[in-house]
Amino acid sequence: MADTTPNYKQDIDHVTTLCQMNGNNWQSINPEYAARMKMQNRFKTGLDIAKYTADIMRADMGNYDADTSKYTQSLGCWHGFIGQQKMISIKKHFENTDRRYLYLSGWMVAALRSEFGPLPDQSMHEKTSVAGLIEELYTFLRQADARELGGFFRELDTAKAANDTAETTKVQDKIDNYVTHVVPIIADIDAGFGNAEATYLMAKQMIEAGACCIQIENQVSDEKQCGHQDGKVTVPHEDFLAKINAVRYAFLELGVDNGVIVARTDSLGAGLTKQIAVTKESGDLGDQYNAFLDCDEVSADELGNGDVVIKQDGKLVRPKRLASNLYQFKKGTGEARCVLDCITSLQNGADLLWIETEKPHVGQIGAMVNAIREVVPNAKLVYNNSPSFNWTLNFRQQIFDAMVEEGKDVSAYQRDSLMSEQYDDSELSQLADEKIRNFQADAAKEAGIFHHLITLPTYHTAALSTDNLAKGYFGDEGMLAYVQGVQRKEIRQGIACVKHQNMAGSDMGDDHKEYFAGEAALKASGKDNTMNQF
């Protein structure tokens, strides 16, 4: 793959040579300005990004295999600005972006990005909106690079103008060792939005936009439901594996040899299938899938009009078919189906697993992972730390149950009412909060979870912060609600967006005006710019 690592001095030298070759025709071109613009646009295409981030993700997967404390994390985004601000914040607080990604949630695309307006998570939104969001996210991340580097270049010019050698060296070091905001995105392709060919075409578009990692689930495309809702319908393994193959071919066609595929199983909460799997011999994959069907043994005389029957273990059986023309699985088979899904996916092209669960419980997840690892020892998971879970209630109940098992007195608590504020300062709640705090590290160690994500965090934070602002602003606080609750905190916490003109690219525009027009440039950053108040 092409090396995208910038070299400031080499780029200056290269443009200097070009200017000399072109003589007076290029006399107004400043080689250092050209080198700066090149460095500010390190990634020229989405494929450059996909190749670069795939290498990062593969290296992180290897590091996790060697040390489970090196798990990775991400937060879901529904707009480029949201993703940009996350990475700016991460760099500000941690100085690097190591093991920190972005997640693109199909749920948020449906709810917030569709031209139809808010939609449920049922693959009804436009196919192109997913790739469009990937491109938008990387546009904003690249702009964050350009903006920050522009500030360093201005610092460099100031240091040089003051003949401050020490400061010049310091700033030049920041430029030479610059850490990009561009990180891997795990992108949700739902159930593939159609057949395997549709999956391939959509995967190509997503990869061309910059996706190095695509997550696909084993639900029926036209029956797709949110993983935390009822009515989920899965497909036979062969159908799902064809879509995994389609995604891999898309990666290979576009030269992203290290592309990562996350195979998601919704079988734990899916009690239905649309198809009876094709089987050629006892024990094959189709036969294993059909073995989970809820069937009644019948004789030929008992068959009704339109009944479907299959042969299992030498017996004639009738799968239970609903009025919806769907077939149901046997109760209590969800975990076994998940294990089979995961093993089959890893043996046929997937790199990581996603098991959609109904609660965050390390023991439950770990039991399934242990069964999977008996066949595929290095199996790793991506896990949805979902806002659909009531984390407070779940973990307080887990602690309550553990206390009961240990014979401790729990008479001060009502198990079904543990969400109540009256318990917030109790020993039980403190233990639960500590368990929540350590959940990701514990699950990485005990349940094989390589990547932890929250699908919809900014959906909820936007709603919460807007509610607080609206309540105060339209109430008795008036303008103080904004000043005290937003701007004053931005200033004191060093939030870059307090200088919103700079964030939108005003200073970069001034730089370019100067590059292009010299002293004749009409710049916005003069003494009358109110941004100077910050």
C-alpha positions in Angstrom: 0.0 0.0 0.0 1.1 3.6 -0.6 2.8 5.3 2.3 0.6 8.2 3.5 3.0 9.3 6.3 3.9 13.0 5.6 7.4 14.3 5.5 7.4 18.1 5.8 11.0 18.8 4.8 11.0 16.4 1.9 7.8 17.9 0.6 9.3 21.4 0.8 12.4 20.2 -1.1 10.2 18.5 -3.7 8.1 21.6 -4.4 11.2 23.8 -4.4 12.6 21.6 -7.2 9.4 21.8 -9.2 9.4 25.6 -8.8 13.0 25.8 -10.1 12.1 23.6 -13.1 9.1 25.8 -14.0 11.1 29.0 -13.6 9.2 32.4 -13.6 5.8 30.7 -14.3 5.9 29.4 -10.6 7.6 32.4 -9.0 4.7 33.2 -6.8 4.5 29.7 -5.4 5.9 29.3 -1.9 7.2 25.7 -1.5 6.6 25.7 2.3 3.0 26.7 1.8 2.5 23.9 -0.7 4.1 21.4 1.7 1.8 22.6 4.5 -1.3 22.1 2.3 -0.2 18.7 1.4 0.4 17.7 5.0 -3.0 19.1 5.9 -4.5 16.8 3.4 -2.6 13.6 4.2 -5.3 11.2 3.0 -6.3 11.8 -0.6 -9.0 9.2 -0.9 -11.3 7.0 1.1 -9.3 4.0 0.1 -6.1 5.6 1.5 -8.0 5.8 4.8 -9.4 2.3 4.6 -5.9 0.8 4.1 -4.3 2.9 6.8 -7.0 2.2 9.4 -7.2 -1.5 8.5 -3.6 -1.9 9.4 -4.2 -0.1 12.7 -7.1 -2.4 13.6 -5.2 -5.6 12.7 -2.3 -4.5 14.8 -4.7 -3.8 17.7 -6.2 -7.3 17.3 -2.8 -8.8 17.6 -2.0 -6.7 20.6 -5.2 -7.8 22.3 -4.4 -11.5 21.6 -1.2 -11.0 23.5 -2.7 -8.8 26.3 -6.4 -8.6 27.0 -6.0 -5.3 28.8 -5.4 -3.7 25.4 -9.0 -3.8 24.3 -10.4 -1.1 22.1 -13.4 1.3 22.4 -15.6 3.5 20.4 -18.7 5.7 20.6 -21.4 5.9 17.9 -21.8 8.9 15.7 -24.6 10.3 13.5 -22.8 13.3 12.1 -19.3 14.2 11.0 -19.1 17.0 13.6 -19.9 14.6 16.4 -17.1 12.2 15.3 -14.7 15.1 14.9 -15.4 16.4 18.4 -14.9 13.0 19.9 -11.4 12.6 18.4 -10.4 16.2 19.3 -11.5 15.5 22.9 -9.6 12.2 22.9 -6.4 13.9 21.6 -6.8 16.7 24.1 -7.2 14.4 27.1 -5.0 11.5 26.2 -2.6 13.0 23.6 -3.1 10.1 21.2 -5.9 8.0 19.6 -4.5 4.6 20.5 -7.2 1.9 20.6 -10.0 4.4 20.2 -12.3 4.2 17.2 -15.6 5.5 15.9 -18.8 3.4 15.4 -21.3 4.1 12.7 -24.7 2.8 13.9 -27.4 1.8 11.4 -30.0 2.6 14.1 -28.8 6.2 14.2 -28.7 6.5 10.4 -32.3 5.3 10.3 -33.4 7.6 13.1 -31.5 10.7 12.2 -30.2 10.6 8.6 -33.0 9.4 6.4 -34.9 11.7 4.0 -38.1 9.9 5.1 -37.5 11.4 8.6 -37.0 9.3 11.7 -37.3 5.6 11.0 -37.1 2.5 13.2 -34.1 0.2 12.8 -35.5 -1.9 10.1 -33.3 -1.2 7.0 -35.8 1.2 5.5 -33.4 4.1 5.2 -31.6 4.9 1.9 -28.7 2.5 1.2 -26.4 5.3 0.2 -26.8 7.2 3.5 -24.4 4.8 5.3 -21.5 5.4 2.9 -22.4 9.1 2.9 -22.0 9.3 6.6 -18.7 7.4 6.5 -17.4 10.0 3.9 -18.8 12.8 6.1 -17.1 11.5 9.2 -13.7 11.3 7.5 -14.2 14.7 5.9 -14.6 16.2 9.4 -11.7 14.2 10.8 -9.4 15.4 8.0 -10.6 18.9 8.6 -9.6 18.5 12.3 -6.1 17.6 11.1 -5.9 20.6 8.8 -7.2 22.9 11.5 -4.7 21.8 14.2 -1.8 21.7 11.8 -2.7 25.2 10.6 -2.3 26.4 14.2 1.1 24.7 14.5 2.2 26.3 11.2 1.2 29.8 12.6 3.1 29.0 15.8 6.1 28.1 13.7 6.0 31.3 11.7 5.8 33.3 15.0 8.8 31.5 16.5 10.9 32.0 13.3 10.0 35.7 13.1 11.1 36.1 16.7 14.4 34.1 16.0 13.4 31.8 18.9 15.4 28.7 18.0 14.1 26.6 21.0 10.5 27.3 20.2 11.0 26.7 16.5 12.5 23.3 17.3 9.6 22.5 19.7 6.9 23.4 17.2 8.7 21.6 14.3 8.8 18.5 16.5 5.0 18.7 16.9 4.6 18.9 13.2 7.0 16.1 12.4 5.4 13.8 14.9 1.8 14.8 14.3 -0.9 12.4 15.4 -3.9 12.3 13.0 -7.5 12.3 14.1 -8.3 9.7 11.5 -9.1 6.4 13.2 -10.9 3.1 12.2 -14.7 3.2 11.8 -16.7 0.1 12.5 -19.5 0.5 10.0 -23.0 -1.2 10.2 -24.3 -2.6 7.0 -27.3 -4.1 8.8 -28.3 -7.4 7.1 -26.8 -6.3 3.7 -29.8 -4.5 2.4 -30.8 -7.3 0.0 -29.2 -10.3 -1.6 -25.4 -11.0 -1.6 -25.0 -8.9 -4.8 -26.6 -5.9 -3.1 -24.4 -6.5 0.0 -21.3 -6.5 -2.3 -22.3 -3.3 -4.0 -23.1 -1.5 -0.8 -19.9 -2.8 0.9 -17.8 -1.4 -2.0 -19.4 2.0 -1.6 -18.7 2.0 2.1 -15.0 0.9 1.6 -14.5 3.5 -1.0 -15.7 6.1 1.5 -13.1 4.9 4.0 -14.5 1.9 5.9 -11.9 -0.6 7.0 -14.4 -2.7 9.1 -17.9 -3.7 8.1 -20.4 -5.3 10.5 -23.1 -7.5 9.1 -25.9 -9.4 10.9 -27.6 -12.7 10.2 -31.2 -11.4 10.1 -33.4 -11.5 7.0 -32.9 -8.3 5.1 -36.6 -7.5 4.5 -37.6 -8.6 8.0 -34.8 -6.7 9.8 -35.5 -5.6 13.3 -33.4 -3.7 15.9 -31.3 -6.3 17.9 -33.0 -5.3 21.1 -36.6 -5.7 19.8 -38.9 -8.6 19.3 -39.7 -10.3 16.0 -36.2 -11.0 14.7 -35.9 -13.6 11.9 -32.5 -15.2 11.1 -31.3 -16.8 7.8 -29.7 -20.2 7.3 -25.9 -20.2 7.6 -25.2 -20.7 3.9 -27.1 -17.5 3.1 -25.2 -15.5 5.7 -21.8 -16.9 4.6 -22.5 -15.8 1.1 -22.8 -12.2 2.3 -19.6 -12.5 4.3 -18.0 -13.6 1.1 -19.5 -10.7 -0.7 -17.9 -8.2 1.7 -14.5 -9.9 1.5 -14.6 -9.8 -2.3 -15.4 -6.1 -2.1 -12.4 -5.5 0.2 -10.1 -7.5 -2.1 -11.3 -5.9 -5.3 -10.5 -2.5 -3.9 -7.1 -3.5 -2.6 -7.9 -3.4 1.1 -6.4 -6.7 1.8 -6.5 -6.2 5.6 -10.2 -5.3 5.7 -12.0 -6.5 8.8 -15.4 -8.3 8.9 -17.6 -8.4 12.0 -20.2 -11.2 11.9 -23.1 -10.4 14.1 -25.5 -13.0 15.4 -29.0 -12.1 16.6 -29.9 -15.7 17.3 -30.0 -15.2 21.1 -33.2 -13.2 20.8 -34.4 -14.4 17.5 -37.0 -17.2 17.7 -37.9 -17.3 14.0 -36.6 -18.3 10.6 -38.0 -17.6 7.2 -36.4 -20.6 5.5 -35.8 -24.2 6.2 -32.1 -24.8 5.4 -31.0 -26.9 2.4 -29.4 -30.1 3.7 -27.7 -32.9 1.7 -26.6 -35.3 4.4 -27.1 -35.8 8.1 -24.9 -33.5 10.3 -24.1 -30.9 7.6 -24.6 -27.2 8.3 -28.2 -27.2 7.0 -29.1 -30.2 9.0 -27.6 -28.5 12.2 -29.7 -25.4 11.5 -32.9 -27.4 11.0 -32.3 -29.4 14.2 -33.2 -26.2 16.1 -36.6 -26.0 14.5 -39.6 -26.7 16.7 -41.2 -29.7 15.0 -43.9 -32.3 15.6 -43.4 -35.9 14.5 -46.2 -36.8 12.0 -47.4 -39.5 9.7 -48.4 -39.0 6.1 -52.1 -39.5 7.1 -51.8 -36.5 9.6 -50.7 -34.0 7.0 -53.0 -31.1 6.2 -53.3 -29.0 3.1 -50.0 -27.1 2.4 -48.1 -28.6 5.3 -44.3 -28.7 5.0 -42.5 -31.7 6.3 -38.8 -32.7 6.6 -37.0 -35.8 7.5 -34.9 -35.7 10.7 -33.1 -38.6 12.3 -35.1 -41.0 10.2 -38.4 -39.5 11.2 -41.0 -37.4 9.3 -41.5 -34.1 11.2 -43.5 -31.0 10.6 -41.9 -27.6 11.5 -44.3 -25.3 13.3 -45.3 -22.6 10.8 -46.9 -19.4 11.9 -49.6 -17.4 10.1 -46.8 -15.1 8.9 -45.3 -18.1 7.0 -42.3 -18.0 9.4 -41.0 -21.1 11.3 -40.2 -21.0 15.0 -37.2 -22.4 16.8 -37.3 -24.6 19.9 -37.4 -22.6 23.1 -34.1 -22.3 25.0 -31.9 -22.9 21.9 -30.7 -19.3 21.5 -27.2 -19.7 23.1 -26.5 -22.9 21.2 -27.5 -21.3 17.9 -25.3 -18.3 18.7 -22.3 -20.6 19.3 -22.9 -22.4 16.0 -23.4 -19.0 14.2 -20.1 -17.7 15.5 -18.0 -20.8 14.8 -19.4 -21.1 11.3 -18.7 -17.4 10.6 -15.1 -17.5 11.9 -14.4 -20.6 9.9 -15.8 -18.9 6.7 -14.2 -15.5 6.5 -15.2 -13.4 9.4 -12.6 -11.8 11.7 -14.6 -10.7 14.7 -17.9 -11.7 16.3 -20.8 -9.7 17.6 -23.3 -11.4 19.9 -26.4 -9.3 20.5 -27.5 -9.9 24.1 -30.5 -8.9 26.1 -28.4 -7.8 29.1 -24.8 -6.9 30.0 -23.6 -10.0 31.9 -20.0 -11.1 31.7 -20.9 -14.6 32.8 -23.5 -15.1 30.0 -21.2 -13.7 27.3 -18.1 -15.6 28.6 -19.9 -19.0 28.6 -20.7 -18.6 24.9 -17.2 -17.4 24.1 -15.7 -20.4 25.9 -17.8 -22.7 23.9 -16.7 -20.9 20.7 -13.0 -21.0 21.7 -13.1 -24.7 22.0 -13.2 -24.7 18.2 -11.7 -21.3 17.3 -9.2 -20.5 20.1 -8.5 -16.9 19.2 -12.2 -15.9 18.8 -12.8 -12.2 19.6 -15.9 -10.1 20.1 -17.2 -6.7 19.4 -19.7 -5.9 22.1 -22.6 -3.5 22.1 -22.7 -1.7 25.5 -26.2 -0.7 24.6 -28.3 2.2 25.9 -31.2 -0.3 25.4 -30.0 -1.9 28.6 -31.0 -0.4 32.0 -27.5 -0.6 33.3 -28.3 0.7 36.7 -31.1 -1.8 37.3 -29.3 -4.7 35.7 -26.1 -4.4 37.8 -27.9 -3.6 41.0 -29.9 -6.8 40.5 -26.7 -8.7 39.8 -25.2 -7.5 43.1 -28.5 -8.2 44.9 -28.6 -11.8 43.5 -24.9 -12.3 44.5 -25.6 -11.0 48.0 -28.5 -13.5 48.3 -26.3 -16.3 47.1 -23.7 -15.4 49.7 -26.3 -15.4 52.5 -26.1 -11.7 53.1 -29.0 -9.7 54.5 -30.9 -7.9 51.7 -34.0 -7.0 53.7 -33.3 -3.3 53.1 -33.7 -3.7 49.4 -36.6 -4.3 47.0 -35.2 -6.2 44.0 -37.7 -4.9 41.5 -37.3 -1.3 42.7 -33.5 -1.0 42.8 -33.6 1.8 40.2 -35.0 4.1 42.9 -32.9 7.1 44.0 -33.3 6.0 47.6 -30.6 3.3 46.9 -28.1 5.6 45.3 -25.9 5.9 48.3 -26.3 2.3 49.5 -23.5 -0.3 49.7 -25.3 -2.3 47.1 -25.4 0.6 44.6 -21.8 1.4 45.2 -20.8 -2.2 44.4 -23.0 -2.1 41.3 -21.4 1.1 40.1 -17.9 -0.3 40.6 -19.0 -3.4 38.6 -20.3 -1.1 35.8 -17.0 0.9 35.9 -15.0 -2.4 35.4 -17.4 -4.1 33.0 -15.3 -3.4 29.9 -12.0 -4.5 31.4 -13.6 -7.6 33.0 -15.4 -8.6 29.8 -12.2 -8.1 27.8 -10.4 -10.4 30.1 -13.1 -13.0 30.9 -15.3 -12.9 27.8 -13.0 -12.3 24.8 -14.3 -8.8 24.0 -11.7 -7.0 21.9 -13.9 -4.0 21.2 -16.4 -2.2 23.4 -18.8 0.3 21.8 -21.8 2.3 22.8 -24.1 2.5 19.8 -26.2 5.6 20.5 -24.4 7.8 23.1 -24.6 11.1 21.2 -28.3 10.5 20.4 -28.9 10.5 24.2 -26.4 13.2 25.2 -27.9 15.6 22.6 -31.4 15.0 24.0 -30.2 15.4 27.6 -28.2 18.5 27.1 -30.9 20.1 24.9 -33.5 19.4 27.6 -31.4 21.1 30.3 -30.7 24.1 28.1 -34.3 24.5 26.9 -35.6 24.2 30.5 -33.4 26.9 31.8 -33.4 29.3 28.8 -37.2 29.3 28.2 -37.7 29.3 32.0 -36.5 31.6 34.7 -32.7 31.5 33.9 -32.9 33.1 30.5 -29.5 33.7 29.0 -27.8 32.6 32.1 -28.8 29.0 31.2 -26.6 29.2 28.1 -23.8 31.2 29.6 -23.5 29.2 32.8 -24.4 25.8 31.4 -22.6 26.0 28.1 -20.2 28.8 27.3 -18.5 29.3 30.7 -17.9 25.5 30.8 -16.5 25.6 27.2 -14.0 28.3 28.2 -12.9 26.7 31.4 -12.6 23.2 30.0 -10.8 24.3 26.9 -13.4 23.1 24.4 -12.2 24.2 21.0 -15.8 24.9 19.8 -16.0 28.0 21.9 -14.1 29.5 19.0 -16.7 28.3 16.5 -15.4 30.4 13.6 -12.0 28.7 13.9 -13.7 25.3 14.1 -15.6 26.0 10.9 -12.4 26.8 9.1 -12.1 30.6 9.2 -8.4 30.6 10.1 -7.6 28.0 7.5 -9.4 30.2 4.9 -7.3 33.1 6.0 -4.1 31.1 5.6 -5.1 30.1 2.1 -6.0 33.7 1.2 -2.5 34.7 2.2 -1.0 31.9 0.2 -2.9 32.7 -2.9 -3.0 36.6 -2.8 -0.2 37.6 -0.5 -0.5 41.1 1.0 -3.7 41.7 -1.0 -5.6 39.0 1.0 -8.7 40.2 2.8 -8.6 38.2 6.0 -11.3 37.7 8.7 -9.0 37.3 11.7 -8.3 41.0 12.3 -8.8 43.0 15.5 -12.5 43.3 15.1 -13.1 39.6 15.0 -15.1 38.8 18.2 -13.5 35.4 18.4 -10.5 37.3 19.9 -12.6 37.6 23.1 -11.8 33.9 23.7 
